[in-house]
């Protein structure tokens, strides 16, 4: 999942970058509101963390501009201000959540994951589709109760397909959500991830969990999963 962090405090920005990458996120960072707004307008992120007190354009204005432009991904505001009026202003700007500094990373991580779950209609950390079970907190997958070992990119590919199960996902969209801004992207790698996933999720080739829509992309096969 791809995350944007806009924070001008270098120590905090570096800490959050390292911590979220360790949790398996693809992370883009910016130290000012103008660049952060540009990144957010250009990319359909899975979530964004935006400080209020930014140079160039403040965080509240960045959020207002994104919402006015129709960008609907979850946004958490960070600020050193803890007064209730500041929280109200932050939420009314269009942010989904608000966290006052200082904070513990685990709390911010939990809030980001909760907002991402809600944005795709998940009420809990576990998504069950027939015999297929995916836990977004532990990043584990099982088929008919049997655990399946996946690499980080394989897991992220499957999580995106399962949480967007009602749509066909193009290789371009998958690439944008799996890789960071400056990564040398190669959509052929997505084909490799999908091929490996099919072998691990359906070694007997009887379930067909990931369907290829020719010329369009991939779709998680909810019908096959439900009918098993």
Secondary structure, 3 states (H helix, E strand, C coil): CEEEEECCCHHHHHHHHHHHHHCCCEEEEECCHHHHHHHHHHCCCCEEEEECCCCCCCHHHHHHHHHHCCCCCEEEEEECCCCHHHHHHHHHCCCCEEEECCCCHHHHHHHHHHHHHHHCCCCCCEEEECCEEEECCCCEEEECCEEECCCHHHHHHHHHHHHCCCCCECHHHHHHHHCCCCCCCCHHHHHHHHHHHHHHHCCCCCCCCEEEECCCEEEECHHHHHHC
